Amino acid sequence: MKADKISESGIITTDGALRIPMDRLNACFAEHKGERVVVRFYFGVPGSTAAQQSYYYQYVVPTIQQALRETGVRTNEKAVDKFLMSRYPGDKCEPDINFGEDVTEARYLNRDQMADFLEWVKQFAAEPPLSVYVDDPRTI
């Protein structure tokens, strides 16, 4: 199935060059020869909460959404977020919202919870039925 969008994560080197894995991008480009493309870049300071959130919502969620689509499940990005959060076995309790209740959206996780959640998502995504590669979150 031809994907109509793709998300990838990269880094800007100290000399200002973009380093991004090109294998998936080139495969997608080959499927869309002669078509127009629109590119959007999100930037975040490495290790910051903003970088985690951008990485998750702009890269991980669309990647999982596309993997689900390839298994026949069509869903929106908000539903993908809730899907992942509902399966995450780690700590997702946010005491500042409703004490003792699990949050249903990753945006409410603190930085340490988000780091653990992203590690779990990487493993979860690699297993069937998704079987999709998600870039190592320790690089963000």
Residue pairs with C-beta under 8 A, 6 or more apart in sequence:
1 69
1 70
2 31
2 32
3 28
3 31
3 66
5 62
5 66
6 24
6 25
6 28
6 62
6 66
7 58
7 59
7 60
7 62
7 63
8 20
8 21
8 24
8 25
8 59
8 135
9 20
9 55
9 59
9 135
9 139
9 140
10 18
10 19
10 20
10 21
11 18
11 19
11 20
11 46
11 139
12 18
12 19
12 43
13 19
21 135
24 133
29 37
42 54
42 58
43 54
44 50
44 51
44 52
44 53
44 54
44 55
44 140
45 51
46 140
47 140
49 110
49 111
49 114
51 140
52 111
52 114
52 115
52 118
52 137
52 140
53 106
53 107
53 114
55 118
55 137
55 140
56 106
56 114
56 118
56 121
57 77
57 81
57 106
57 107
59 134
59 135
60 118
60 121
60 125
60 134
61 77
61 80
61 81
61 84
62 77
63 125
63 132
63 134
64 80
64 83
64 84
64 121
64 125
64 130
64 132
64 134
65 75
65 76
65 77
65 80
66 132
67 125
67 130
67 131
67 132
68 74
68 75
68 80
68 83
68 130
69 75
71 129
71 130
75 83
78 105
81 105
81 106
82 104
82 105
84 106
84 121
84 124
85 92
85 102
85 103
85 104
85 105
85 106
86 104
87 124
88 117
88 120
88 121
89 120
90 113
90 116
90 117
90 120
91 113
91 116
92 102
92 103
92 109
92 113
92 117
93 100
93 101
93 102
93 103
94 101
94 103
94 108
94 109
94 110
97 103
97 108
103 109
106 114
106 117
109 117
115 137
118 137
118 140
119 137
119 138
121 134
121 137
122 134
122 135
122 136
122 137
124 130
125 132
125 133
125 134
126 132
126 133
126 134
